[in-house]
Amino acid sequence: MNNALNLIGRLLIAALFLPAGLAKLSGFDGTVGYIESVGLPLPAVAAAAALALEILGSVALVVGFQTRIVAAVLAVFTLVASIFFHAFWAAAPEQAFVQQLLFFKNIGVIGGLLVLVSSGAGAWSIDAKKAAQ
């Protein structure tokens, strides 16, 4: 049962990141503009890095490849993105509640990713197949 739950957990976490990465790919200019609007440097590079991380990281989680490393990188990425893009403490009062919800949703996602960092991908993964060789 643990392996099935681990796989389901990896799929559900990937279900958050993969659509976000694909949306960045299809709306690249909008993503660059959004990143630029919060004052981050090199917005085109940041957008390309974010979409690559979200798409490739999702695929890696689904198949269980380098799961601990990918989950750790996604956790750091999610924390940084939350601080810059869901800064409820600096939002206008009419936006603060939604930004706070999004921020703490991401904190929960980070928690799930950290569980993957500590537990690994489980037996139903490329990581387990490689370890068995």
TALINGI-V783561 format. One record per backbone hydrogen bond with DSSP energy under -0.5 kcal/mol. NH is the residue of the N-H (numbers start at 1). CO is the residue of the C=O. If there is no record, write none. Layout:
NH,CO  NH,CO
This chain:
5,1  6,2  7,3  8,4  9,5  10,6  11,7  12,8  13,9  14,10  15,11  16,13  17,13  18,14  20,16  21,17  22,18  23,19  24,20  25,21  26,22  27,23  28,25  31,27  32,28  33,29  34,30  35,31  36,32  37,33  38,34  38,35  39,36  40,35  46,42  47,43  48,44  49,45  50,46  51,47  52,48  53,49  54,50  55,51  56,52  57,52  57,53  58,54  59,55  60,56  61,57  62,58  63,59  64,60  65,60  66,64  70,66  71,67  72,68  73,69  74,70  75,71  76,72  77,73  78,74  79,75  80,76  81,77  82,78  83,79  84,80  85,81  86,82  88,86  90,87  91,87  91,88  95,92  96,92  97,93  99,95  100,96  101,97  102,98  103,99  104,100  105,101  106,102  107,103  108,104  109,105  110,106  111,107  112,108  113,109  114,110  115,111  116,112  117,113  118,114  119,115  120,116  125,123  126,63  127,64  129,125  130,126  131,127  132,128  133,129  133,130
